[in-house]
Amino acid sequence: MDSALIECRACPRLVAWREQVAHDKRAAFRDETYWGRPVTGFGPADASVLLVGLAPAAHGGNRTGRMFTGDRSGDVLFAALHAIGAATQPTATSRDDGLHLIGTRVTAPVHCAPPDNKPTVTERDTCRHWLITELDLLAPTVRSVVVLGAWGWQALMPALTQAGWQVPRPRPKFGHGAHYSITPARPGRHRIDLFGCYHVSQQNTFTGRLTPAMLEEVLTTATEAAGLPLTRPT
């Protein structure tokens, strides 16, 4: 899947933007070679917890080639994952920084950095088959899904349905701390505990709408629901 994903050029606007950013660069990173391609999911292929974001950041994942790596949102997310024992270190700066996730995988409904961090509906729908494939691959092991933000929540619902789970009607509503049970609709799947969490964007973390304690609480609840044994760092 990953090798095919990074060669994807299905969305002309996203291809143009990700490559323009990789060429122009931000002054602070002018000596770096940007990734400038679709960014794959990050974490073990047999994860029991899946985190779903929005899309790579132009100078974060689009630069480093790894989800939530090299930007302020990732600083908050990986610090929280490390605090609960789901990451081997609290920082994520590059693909070769030694970071590993424990029983946890991070992905997004859109795999290319969009202008203004806003994918279009068409781009979301065009990219959906990659998320469905990822859910298919994780089906034997995934037990909890944490969605970061309302946009990712809405994008996930049809992907879950197409990947073989029964999404309730009416659809579950997003909210921070929201928790729903999603039952399997096909063999080879298990019940999923679905959790909502405010996105780790600077807009939320700088204003205090989402605090580290709030994020850690949702992540801890999700890992416990998945039966993921973690040891907090001392």
KANOR-V159735 format. One record per residue. N is the residue number from 0. PSI is psi as a letter, one per 40 degrees, with the letter a starting at -180 (* if undefined). OMEGA is omega as a letter, one per 20 degrees, with the letter a starting at -180 (999 if undefined). D_FIRST is the distance of its C-alpha to the first C-alpha in whole Angstrom. Layout:
n->N psi->PSI omega->OMEGA d_first->D_FIRST
n->N psi->PSI omega->OMEGA d_first->D_FIRST
This chain:
n->0 psi->d omega->a d_first->0
n->1 psi->d omega->a d_first->4
n->2 psi->d omega->r d_first->6
n->3 psi->d omega->a d_first->5
n->4 psi->d omega->a d_first->6
n->5 psi->e omega->r d_first->9
n->6 psi->e omega->a d_first->10
n->7 psi->h omega->r d_first->11
n->8 psi->f omega->a d_first->15
n->9 psi->d omega->a d_first->15
n->10 psi->h omega->a d_first->18
n->11 psi->d omega->a d_first->21
n->12 psi->d omega->a d_first->22
n->13 psi->d omega->r d_first->20
n->14 psi->d omega->a d_first->19
n->15 psi->d omega->a d_first->23
n->16 psi->d omega->a d_first->23
n->17 psi->d omega->a d_first->20
n->18 psi->d omega->r d_first->22
n->19 psi->d omega->r d_first->25
n->20 psi->d omega->a d_first->25
n->21 psi->d omega->r d_first->23
n->22 psi->d omega->a d_first->26
n->23 psi->d omega->r d_first->29
n->24 psi->i omega->r d_first->28
n->25 psi->i omega->a d_first->30
n->26 psi->d omega->a d_first->33
n->27 psi->d omega->a d_first->32
n->28 psi->f omega->a d_first->29
n->29 psi->d omega->a d_first->31
n->30 psi->e omega->a d_first->30
n->31 psi->i omega->r d_first->27
n->32 psi->h omega->a d_first->24
n->33 psi->i omega->r d_first->22
n->34 psi->d omega->r d_first->18
n->35 psi->f omega->a d_first->18
n->36 psi->i omega->r d_first->15
n->37 psi->i omega->a d_first->12
n->38 psi->h omega->a d_first->12
n->39 psi->i omega->r d_first->9
n->40 psi->i omega->a d_first->10
n->41 psi->h omega->r d_first->13
n->42 psi->i omega->a d_first->14
n->43 psi->i omega->a d_first->14
n->44 psi->e omega->r d_first->11
n->45 psi->f omega->a d_first->15
n->46 psi->i omega->r d_first->16
n->47 psi->e omega->r d_first->19
n->48 psi->h omega->r d_first->19
n->49 psi->h omega->r d_first->17
n->50 psi->h omega->a d_first->18
n->51 psi->h omega->a d_first->17
n->52 psi->b omega->a d_first->19
n->53 psi->c omega->a d_first->19
n->54 psi->i omega->r d_first->18
n->55 psi->i omega->r d_first->18
n->56 psi->i omega->a d_first->21
n->57 psi->d omega->a d_first->22
n->58 psi->e omega->r d_first->24
n->59 psi->c omega->a d_first->22
n->60 psi->d omega->r d_first->18
n->61 psi->d omega->r d_first->18
n->62 psi->d omega->a d_first->21
n->63 psi->d omega->a d_first->19
n->64 psi->e omega->r d_first->16
n->65 psi->h omega->a d_first->15
n->66 psi->h omega->r d_first->16
n->67 psi->f omega->a d_first->20
n->68 psi->h omega->r d_first->21
n->69 psi->e omega->r d_first->24
n->70 psi->i omega->a d_first->25
n->71 psi->d omega->r d_first->28
n->72 psi->d omega->r d_first->26
n->73 psi->d omega->r d_first->24
n->74 psi->d omega->a d_first->27
n->75 psi->d omega->a d_first->28
n->76 psi->d omega->a d_first->25
n->77 psi->d omega->r d_first->24
n->78 psi->d omega->r d_first->28
n->79 psi->d omega->r d_first->28
n->80 psi->d omega->r d_first->25
n->81 psi->d omega->a d_first->27
n->82 psi->d omega->a d_first->31
n->83 psi->e omega->r d_first->29
n->84 psi->e omega->a d_first->28
n->85 psi->e omega->r d_first->24
n->86 psi->i omega->a d_first->24
n->87 psi->e omega->r d_first->25
n->88 psi->i omega->a d_first->27
n->89 psi->e omega->a d_first->28
n->90 psi->i omega->r d_first->27
n->91 psi->h omega->a d_first->23
n->92 psi->d omega->a d_first->24
n->93 psi->i omega->a d_first->21
n->94 psi->d omega->a d_first->18
n->95 psi->f omega->a d_first->21
n->96 psi->e omega->r d_first->23
n->97 psi->e omega->a d_first->23
n->98 psi->h omega->r d_first->22
n->99 psi->i omega->r d_first->20
n->100 psi->i omega->a d_first->19
n->101 psi->h omega->r d_first->21
n->102 psi->e omega->a d_first->20
n->103 psi->h omega->r d_first->18
n->104 psi->i omega->a d_first->15
n->105 psi->h omega->r d_first->15
n->106 psi->a omega->r d_first->13
n->107 psi->i omega->r d_first->14
n->108 psi->d omega->r d_first->15
n->109 psi->h omega->a d_first->15
n->110 psi->e omega->r d_first->13
n->111 psi->i omega->r d_first->15
n->112 psi->h omega->r d_first->19
n->113 psi->i omega->r d_first->21
n->114 psi->h omega->r d_first->25
n->115 psi->e omega->a d_first->27
n->116 psi->f omega->a d_first->24
n->117 psi->g omega->r d_first->25
n->118 psi->i omega->r d_first->22
n->119 psi->i omega->r d_first->23
n->120 psi->d omega->r d_first->23
n->121 psi->d omega->r d_first->21
n->122 psi->d omega->r d_first->19
n->123 psi->d omega->a d_first->18
n->124 psi->d omega->r d_first->18
n->125 psi->d omega->a d_first->16
n->126 psi->e omega->a d_first->13
n->127 psi->d omega->a d_first->13
n->128 psi->d omega->r d_first->11
n->129 psi->d omega->r d_first->8
n->130 psi->d omega->r d_first->11
n->131 psi->d omega->r d_first->11
n->132 psi->d omega->r d_first->8
n->133 psi->d omega->r d_first->8
n->134 psi->d omega->r d_first->12
n->135 psi->d omega->a d_first->11
n->136 psi->d omega->a d_first->10
n->137 psi->e omega->a d_first->12
n->138 psi->d omega->a d_first->15
n->139 psi->d omega->a d_first->17
n->140 psi->d omega->a d_first->18
n->141 psi->h omega->a d_first->18
n->142 psi->d omega->r d_first->21
n->143 psi->i omega->r d_first->22
n->144 psi->h omega->r d_first->20
n->145 psi->h omega->a d_first->22
n->146 psi->h omega->a d_first->22
n->147 psi->g omega->r d_first->23
n->148 psi->i omega->a d_first->25
n->149 psi->d omega->a d_first->26
n->150 psi->d omega->r d_first->24
n->151 psi->d omega->r d_first->21
n->152 psi->d omega->r d_first->23
n->153 psi->d omega->r d_first->23
n->154 psi->d omega->a d_first->20
n->155 psi->d omega->a d_first->19
n->156 psi->d omega->r d_first->21
n->157 psi->d omega->r d_first->20
n->158 psi->d omega->r d_first->16
n->159 psi->d omega->r d_first->18
n->160 psi->d omega->a d_first->20
n->161 psi->d omega->r d_first->17
n->162 psi->e omega->r d_first->15
n->163 psi->f omega->r d_first->19
n->164 psi->i omega->a d_first->21
n->165 psi->h omega->r d_first->24
n->166 psi->h omega->a d_first->25
n->167 psi->i omega->r d_first->29
n->168 psi->h omega->i d_first->31
n->169 psi->i omega->a d_first->32
n->170 psi->i omega->r d_first->29
n->171 psi->i omega->a d_first->29
n->172 psi->h omega->r d_first->30
n->173 psi->i omega->r d_first->29
n->174 psi->i omega->r d_first->31
n->175 psi->h omega->a d_first->31
n->176 psi->e omega->r d_first->32
n->177 psi->i omega->a d_first->31
n->178 psi->h omega->r d_first->30
n->179 psi->i omega->r d_first->29
n->180 psi->h omega->a d_first->28
n->181 psi->h omega->a d_first->25
n->182 psi->i omega->r d_first->26
n->183 psi->i omega->r d_first->23
n->184 psi->e omega->r d_first->24
n->185 psi->i omega->r d_first->22
n->186 psi->i omega->r d_first->22
n->187 psi->e omega->r d_first->20
n->188 psi->i omega->r d_first->20
n->189 psi->i omega->r d_first->22
n->190 psi->h omega->r d_first->24
n->191 psi->h omega->r d_first->23
n->192 psi->h omega->a d_first->25
n->193 psi->h omega->a d_first->24
n->194 psi->i omega->r d_first->26
n->195 psi->i omega->r d_first->27
n->196 psi->h omega->r d_first->27
n->197 psi->i omega->a d_first->29
n->198 psi->i omega->a d_first->26
n->199 psi->f omega->r d_first->27
n->200 psi->i omega->r d_first->28
n->201 psi->d omega->r d_first->31
n->202 psi->d omega->r d_first->33
n->203 psi->d omega->a d_first->32
n->204 psi->d omega->r d_first->33
n->205 psi->d omega->a d_first->36
n->206 psi->e omega->a d_first->38
n->207 psi->e omega->r d_first->37
n->208 psi->d omega->r d_first->36
n->209 psi->h omega->r d_first->33
n->210 psi->i omega->r d_first->34
n->211 psi->d omega->a d_first->33
n->212 psi->d omega->r d_first->35
n->213 psi->d omega->a d_first->33
n->214 psi->d omega->a d_first->30
n->215 psi->d omega->r d_first->30
n->216 psi->d omega->r d_first->32
n->217 psi->d omega->a d_first->29
n->218 psi->d omega->r d_first->27
n->219 psi->d omega->r d_first->29
n->220 psi->d omega->a d_first->30
n->221 psi->d omega->a d_first->26
n->222 psi->d omega->r d_first->26
n->223 psi->d omega->r d_first->29
n->224 psi->d omega->r d_first->28
n->225 psi->e omega->a d_first->25
n->226 psi->f omega->a d_first->27
n->227 psi->h omega->a d_first->25
n->228 psi->h omega->a d_first->28
n->229 psi->i omega->r d_first->28
n->230 psi->h omega->r d_first->31
n->231 psi->i omega->r d_first->32
n->232 psi->i omega->a d_first->33
n->233 psi->* omega->999 d_first->37
